[in-house]
Amino acid sequence: MRPRTLRTALATVTAGLAAAGCLTAAAPATAGPSTATATATATATATAGPSTVAGPAAAQGRPPANACSPAVSLTGFTDALDKTTYDGAYVGNLSALAPDRRGSLAALSDRSSLLRLDARTLEPRGVVTLADESGAALDSEALVTDRDGTYLVSSETEPSVRRYSRTGGLLGRLPVPDDLRTAPEGRGRANGSFEGLTLLPGGRTLLASMEYPLDGDPADLVRIQSWQRTRHGDFRLGAQYTYRTDPGLGVSEVTATPDGRLLVLERGFTAGVGNTVRLQLADRPGRGTVLHKRLLADLADCPVLGATAKQPQPNPLLDNFEGMAVTGRSGGRLEVLVVSDDNQNAVQTTRFLRLRVRA
């Protein structure tokens, strides 16, 4: 969904968008927004391979190439899918990513469609439509591919977590605590509930993160609900955790690392200024109910690499980043893919970032 303070300001988008292509490793860029080019869409230019990220400089404690911080570097970005369509479906409004079967990636639109992308090139390979029990569209915000190949999808309308087949058939629904339900049934805020979803390593614990606090909770306290898998394969309610956001930000995504800690994407928007997007690392759930965190990177500190923005931004690379997935490991660092939700808005962009993260 859009950040809480988002203001819509429509503008005409430049035509002639590039066809979907492979994200490439990018060369070191000079710092500062002045390096942005005037193109409407951009893909980072390849002049330095992935080996430049975790080489001798990193071993000696120096920042990696294209560093956003000592722990995070940017290896490429692409806007090639911005304002495109596939098989009649709009390729945008992307709110979640999840590794799918080998060689593919699932991308969830908050307008009830699920796209299958080539994991390397990000080209669309298929699309299915999702619906609730009555056949109505979902406000679908978060996604997990379960071990049997089915999809777990959250909607922040109720909120809910539903299970779908690979063809989009509705298979079931998980229980949700009453206090997390959207008011007046509970204390959840409209358009502020289940924004993130992840399955911990081993596949036994599922987590859903609220985007904003419940009514009556402190302004920086977000709830994270867990479910435990039973021996029959379904999920029952588990513990509830609390997580503190930075002032004015909400949680737009949560993704488990291979050791069970959580990458948390915090996001906000200020009209006339732009987005704030920070990548945090939180405790592995299960050791108490409070999840502590540390900042890995503020994405405003990433190199520009020729990115352009259609509205004011602290760094033209920034947009409404909302989906995130761990896609592999390289040189001792995690490969992390992040995508923005363009809200089908002419002044926003569907943009993918590839990050390398030392967690």
N, C-alpha and C positions, 0 to 999 in steps of 0.2 A: 504494500500500500504506500501511498505518499506519506512523507514525514509529516508530523503533526502541524508544523507551521508553513507547509507548502502553499504558495500562491501561484495560480495559473496565469501565465502571461503569454498568449499565443503569438507566434510569429511564423512567417512563411519558411518552410524548410527547403533547402537547396535540393534540386532533383539530381538524378544520375548517381544513385548510390552504388557502391562497389558490390560485386557478387561475393558471397561468403567465401572466406579463404582461411588459410592456416595462420595461427598466431605465431609470430617469429620472434626469436631472441633479439633484443635491441641493444644498440651500442650505447656507451655512456653519453649522456646529454648534458649540455650546460644547464646550470640551475636557473630556475625562475620561469614564470609564465611567458616571458618574451620569446621563448623558443617555439611557441605554438605557430603552426602554419595556418594558411587561410583556406584549407580544403574543408568541405562539409563532412567528409568521413576520412578516417586515417587508419592505417595499419603500421605498427612500428617497423622500421626498416632494419633488416638483418645485416649487421656488420661485425657482431661479436657473438660467438657461440655460447651455449650454456656453461661451458667449462670456465668462463670468466667469473662466474658467480661465487663459486666455492673453492677457489684456488689458494695459492700461497698467501695472498693478501688477507683472506679471511682467517687463515691459520695464524697469522701474526697479529690478529686483533684489529686489522684495518677494515673499514666498511667494504662490503662486496660491491661489484660494479652495479650501477643503477640503483644504489641503495635508497630506500625510504627511511631506513633506520639500521642500526647494527644487526637487527634480527630479521629484517624483511627487505627483499629487493624485487624490483619490477623487471620481468623478463620479456614482456610484450603486451600489446593491447590490440584490439580490433573493434571497429565500428561497422564491419561489413554487413551485419544482419540488420542494421538500423533501418526501420521503416520498410521492411521487405515482407513478402508473404510467401507461404508454402502450402500448396494443395488447398488454397482458399482460406487458410488460416493466417492471421496477422502474427508475424514473428516479433513479438514485443510484449510489453507488460510482464516481463520475466521476473518472477519473485523467488525462484528456488532452482537449485541444481543438485543432481545426485548421480554418482557413477551408476551406470546401468550394466547391461551385459558387456562382455569383452568388446572393446573398441567403440562403445557408444556411451552417450551421456544423456540423461533425462533432464529436460528444462521445463519448468512449470510456469504457465501464465496465470495471473490472477483473474483471468477471464475464462477459466474452465477448460483450457486446452493444455495438453501435455505433449511436448515435442521430443522426438529422439534425434540427437545430434551426433555426428561423427566426432569422436573424442579428440581427434587430432586437428581436423580442419574446421570443426563446428558447423559444417554444412548440415541442414535438416535432412533427415532420412525417413521420418514418419511423424504422424500426428494422430492423437486420439482426443475425443471430447469427453469431459467428465460432467457428471450431474449428481444432484442429491437424490434422496428417496422419491421425491415427487417429480423428478425430471428437470428441476430448476437449476440454473447455473450456480456455481460456487464462487465465493471470494477466496479462491485457493491461494495460499501463501507459502506453504512449506511442504517438503517432499523427502521421503526416504524410499529407496528401493530395498525391499526386504529380501531375506536370503532365498525365498522361494520364487523370486522374480516379480511378486506383486508389489503394488505401490501403496504406501501410507501417505495420505494427503491431508493437511490441515486446512480448515477454513476458519476465518475469524468472524464469520457471521454469527455463530451461536455461542462460543466457538465449538469446533468438532475436529476429530481425527477419523477419517474413513479409510477403508481398504478397498483398492480397485485391482481388477485383473489387468493383464497387459493390453487387453483390447478396450479397456475403459469401463468394464462392467463393475457395478457396485457389489462388494462382497460382504461388507459389515461395517460396524462403527464401534469405536472404543468409548468407554465411560469417561465422563468429565466431571470433576467436582463442582458442586453447586456454586461455590463462591467465585469460580472463574467464569461463570456464564455471564453473557452480556446483560447489563441492566435492562429492564428491572428484575429479571430472574436472578441475577447475581450481581457481583461488584465489578465485572469487567467493563471496560470502555468500548464503545462502538469503534470499529476499525483500530483496535489497539490490543488484540488478544494474541492468538497463536500465530506468531510470525516466523518462528524457527522450529525445526524438527530435526532430530538426529538419533541414530541408533549407536549405542556404545559398542566397542569391540566385544566380540563374543555373541552379539545379537540378542542378549537377554534383557537389556534395559533401553527403553525408548524415552526420549525427553522432548518436551515441547516448551518453548520459551514464549512468555507474553512479551508484547512489544512495549507496553507502557504499564505503570502501576495500576493496581486495583483502586477503586474509589475508597478513600480512607487510609490507604497506605502512604508512606513517605514518598515524596516526589521523585526520588532516585532509586526506589526499590521495585524490582521486577521479580515476578514469580516464575519458577521453572518447575513444571509438573513432570513426574516420571510415571512410567508403567513398567511392570515386570512381566516377562513372558512366562506363561504357565507350561506345564509339561504337555498340554494339549496344543500348544502353539499360539494360543490367543494371549491377550494382554489384560492384566488387572491393574487397578490403580496402585501406585507406589508412593514414595516419599515426595514431598514438595520442598523445593529449595528457594533461597532468595539470593539475588544478585544485585549489586549496586552499580548503576550506570553513572557515567560522567554527567555533570549538570546539563540539562536541556536535551539530552540524547535518549533515544529508545533503542531497543535491541531489534535489529532487522534480520539477523540470522545467527544460528548456533550450529557448529559442526564439530564432531568428535575427532580428535587426533588418534593415531594408532595406539597410543598408551592410555587413552580414555580421558585425557584432559579436553577442554572445550575451547575451540576458537570461537570468539564472539565478535560479531560485527555490530558496532554501535553507530547510529546514524541520526543526523538532524538536518534541518534546513532553516535558513534565515533569508527572507525575501530581500533581494538587492545585494546579498552577500554570497549566498550559495550553500553548498552542502558541507557538513562536517562528517567525516567517516573515519572511525578508528578501529583498528584490529587489536583485540584484547585476548589474553590467554587466561582461562579460569581453571580452578581446581577440578580434579576428577570428582564427580558426584559420589557421595557415599561416606565421606569423612566429615560428618556434621551437616547441618542444613544450610549453612552460609557458604557460598562459593566466592572465594577471594580471587582477585585478578591482578594481572600486570599488563601494562601497555606494551604491545609489540611494535606498533607503528601508527602514526597519524598519516593517512594517505595523502594529505595535503603536502607532505614532505617528500613525496615520490618525485622522480624526474618527470618532466613534461613529455618528453619523447615525441614532440610534434602534435600532441593532442590539441583539439580545439573544443571550446564550449559554446553552446548556443544561448547561454544566459550567464550572468556574472557568477564566477566561481573563484575561491581562493587559489585554486590551481586548475587550469583548464582540463586536466585529466579527470577531475571529479565529476560525478553525477550521482544519481539516486541509487547507490549500490545496495542490493537487497538479497542476492543469492550468492551462495558460497559452497564449494565442495573441495575436499582433499582428493586430488587425482593421482598422486604418486609420491615418490621420493627420489631425490637426486642429490648426490654429493653431501649426504647427511642432512639435507633440508627437505621439508615438505613442499610438494608442488600444490599450489592452491589456485583455484579458478574462481573469480568473482564476476558477477554480472549485475548490471543496473536495470531497474524497472523504468521504462521511459513513459509510463502512464499514457501511452499513445498521444503524446503531447509534442508539438512541433519544436519546443525549446528544450526538450530532453532527448537523450540518446540511449539506444541499446548498445552498451559497451561491455566487452569482456576484458578483464585484466588477468594476466598470469603472474603470480607472485611466487617467490621462493621464501620459505619461512623457517627460521631456526626456532623451534618451540622448546 
